[in-house]
Amino acid sequence: MHDLRHAHASWLLAGVADLQIVKERLGHADIATTARYLHTLPDADETALDALSRIRNRPSREARE
């Protein structure tokens, strides 16, 4: 069972899910417990930078309408 929880958390975080959301899904009381799952993501820093780049380059709401 633990392996399934670990895989679930790892896949969510690899998909750039919010750490707080993963914490709530797993039922952890402390976010530090959830943060331990981040060690499985060797490219997490690059993924975070890519997400930041996407959001910064997104057209404003006014430009989309």
Secondary structure, DSSP 8 states (H G I E B T S, - for coil): -HHHHHHHHHHHHHTT--HHHHHHHHT-SSHHHHHGGGGG-TTHHHHHHHHHHHHHTS--HHHH-
